[in-house]
């Protein structure tokens, strides 16, 4: 994962959700794995998001 991720403006509602979806990063923030830097920019807290956590956040 890069040091920060810029999300898309809105969710495209595909399944599973894409990795740049704002809904995915909001879910990761709720789990404590990401911190919001700006309106559309997020930063992983420990540098790398675990694969299981990303898969769970992307699930519909």
C-alpha positions in Angstrom: 0.0 0.0 0.0 1.2 3.5 -0.7 1.8 6.0 2.1 -1.6 7.6 1.4 -4.6 6.8 -0.9 -6.8 9.2 -2.7 -10.3 7.7 -3.0 -12.7 8.2 -5.9 -15.5 10.8 -5.6 -18.3 8.3 -5.2 -18.8 4.6 -4.9 -19.5 2.8 -8.2 -21.4 0.1 -6.3 -19.5 -2.8 -8.0 -19.1 -6.1 -6.1 -16.7 -6.5 -4.5 -16.0 -2.8 -4.0 -12.8 -1.5 -5.5 -9.7 -0.6 -3.4 -10.1 3.1 -4.0 -13.8 3.2 -2.9 -14.5 5.8 -0.2 -16.8 3.2 1.5 -13.9 0.8 1.9 -11.7 3.4 3.5 -14.4 4.5 5.8 -14.8 0.9 7.0 -11.1 0.6 7.5 -11.1 3.8 9.5 -13.9 2.4 11.7 -11.7 -0.7 12.3 -8.8 1.6 13.3 -6.6 0.6 10.3 -6.7 4.0 8.5 -6.7 7.7 9.4 -8.4 10.4 7.3 -5.9 13.1 6.2 -8.2 15.1 3.9 -11.7 14.8 2.5 -10.7 12.2 0.0 -7.2 11.2 1.3 -6.6 8.4 3.7 -3.4 7.0 5.3 -3.0 3.4 6.7 -2.1 3.6 10.4 0.7 1.0 10.5 1.8 1.3 6.9 0.1 -1.8 5.5 -3.5 -3.0 5.6 -3.9 -6.8 6.4 -5.3 -8.8 3.4 -8.2 -10.2 5.5 -9.2 -6.7 6.7 -9.2 -5.3 3.1 -11.2 -8.3 1.9 -13.8 -7.8 4.7 -14.0 -4.0 4.0 -14.5 -4.7 0.3 -17.3 -7.2 0.8 -20.9 -6.2 -0.2 
